[in-house]
């Protein structure tokens, strides 16, 4: 049961985002992207540890240490690693041929990462003075959707950069994803998830309308 509670939320969300696409991506690319999301959890964990260790040794002010640690160890390291998958793998695929693809691949990479991150929390719940059931439920409705949303945002703006050739979109996606993740880690959990879900609702609706217009042609 504990294993299912750890892995099922991410898999369900991958399926949901996959079905939003009217022109579905090849399943093998979705699986590879998900696996790459799993793999980046290892450098992410290492980098987060090294950043925290470095800041602890060099930053004397508690407030500065907290803010820098909250910004870098998590938002910057994790969102950039997700973005690397999209830029260096997904964007090079011949199947990446219309804007909705960025949202699907972005959410998939992010959810692969979120699933593995979930293991570290759910299986070590006692460290957080709670039960694995409570932690699993909390992450299912807060942390995992947050990761999925930032992945969608990364993919949306990368798609606009790729198809519209405007460099600002290339940088805008990571900046927004990092900001949302940073505010979430500061403690604005529910509000950032709600805001993120509203944002990606309009992103998906906008691109679905484009897909509908392509189908009518």
N, C-alpha and C positions, 0 to 999 in steps of 0.2 A: 504493500500500500504506500509506504514511504517513497519507494522508487517511482511509482506511478504519479504520485503527487508532485514529484520533482521534474519529470520529463513531459507529462501530458500537456500542461498548459502551453508550452512553447510549440509543440507539434500541432495542437489545435489551431493556434493563431497562424502558423505557417499555412495550414490548409485554408483557413478563412481568407487570408490575403491572396493566396494563389487563385482561389475561385472568384475573386473580385475582377480578375483580368479576363476580358472577353476573348483575348487571343493568348491562351496559356503558354507559358514557357516550357521547353522540354524538361521533363521530370529529372533527367540526369543532371542538368545544370542547377536545378533547385537543390538537389541532394548535395552536390559538390559545394555549393554556396553555404549551405547549412553546416557542412563539415568544416569548411574554412572558418566559419563563425565559432565553431567549437575550438579549433586550433588556436585562434587568437586569444583565447582565455589564458593560455599559458604565458605568453609574453606580457599580456596585460597584468596578470598577477605579479610577475617579476618586476615590471616597471612601477606598478603601484607601490610595491614594497620598497623599492630603491628610492623612489621620490619621497615617500614618508620618512624613510631613514635619513635621507639627505637633509630634508627640511628640519627634522628633529635636531640634527647636529649643527645647523647653520642659522636657523631663525629663532631668535630669542623671545620675540613677542608672541604670546599665546594666541592672540586674535589673528595676527598675520599668519602664524603657523596653521591655524584652523582653516582660514580662508584659502590659503595657497594649497594646502593639502586637499581640501574639498574640491577645489577647481582642477588641479592637475591629476591627482590620484583618483581616477574614475572618469570624470567628464572628458578631459583632454586625451588621456591615454586610450580609453576605450572607444570613444567616438572616432578618433583618427584611425585606429586599427580597423574598425568596421569600414571606414571610408576607403582604406587601402584595398580591401577585398573588392569593393565596387569599382575602384579606379583601375586596379591592376589585373583583375580577373573578369568581372562581370561586363565591364564596358567594352572589353575586347571580344566578346562573344558575338557571333553573327546573329544570334537570336535576340540580341539587344537592339531591336529595330523600331521601337516606338516608346513614347515617354512613360507609359504605365509600367514598363519593364523595370525601370529604376526603383519604383515603389515596392514591387514584388521582391526583387533581389535584395533591396535594402532591408526590408523587414525580415527576410529569411536569414541573412547574415547576422543581424542583430539578435534574432531568436535562437540561433545556434549558440551564440555567446551566452545569452541569458539562461539557457538550459544548463550549461555547465556551471555557470556562476551559482545557479540555484543549489547545486549539490553542496557547495561549500557552506551554504547557510543552513539548508534544511537538515543536513547530516551533522551539523555542529550547533544545533539549536540551543543546547544547554549553555554554550558560551554566551549567548545573548539573553540568558535567564528566561527562556520561554520554551514552549513545546514545539516539536517539529510541525505539528498540525497547524498551530497558530501562525508560525512563520511561513509555512507553505501557502496558507490562505492569503496572508498579507502580501506576499510576493506575487501570487497569482493575479491579484487585482490591482497592484500598484507597480512593483518593480519590473515585472515581465512586460506589461503593456507599455511602460515608459521606454524600455529598450526597443520594443517594436516600433513605437512612434518616432523615436529619434532615427531609427534605421530608415523608416519611410521618408522622413524629412531629408536625410542625406541623399536617398535615391531620387527624390523628386527634383531637387535642385541640380543634381548631377545630370539627370535627364535633360533638364532645360539648358544646361551648359552644352551638352553633347549635341542636341538637336537644333539649338538656336545660336550656338557659337558666341555666347556672351560670357566673358570670363568671370564677371561678378557672381554668377550663379555657382561657379566652381568653389568659391570661398564662402558664399552665403550659407550653404547647407551645413558645413561643419560648424560655423559660428553659431547658428541657431540651435543645432543639436547640442553643442557644448553648453550653451547658455541654459537650455531647458534642463539638461542633466545636472548642471551645477545648482540651479535653484531647487531641483528635486532633492539633491543631497544636502542642501541647507535646511531641509525640513518641510518644504512646501509640497508635501507628497501628493495629497489628493488634488489640490488646485492645479499642479503642473500636469498630472495625468489627464485631468478634465480638459485643460487648455490644449494639450497635445492631441487628444482624441478629436476635439473640434477642428483643429488645424488639418489633421489628416483626413477627416470626413470631407472637408471642402476640396482637398487635393484629389482624393479619389473621385469625388463627384465631377470635378472639372475634367479629369482625364477620361472618365467613363463617357462623358458627353462627346469628347473627341473620338473615342472609339465607336460610339453609336453613329457619328457622322461618317466615319470611314466605312461602316457596314452598309450604310444606305447608298454609298456611291457604287 
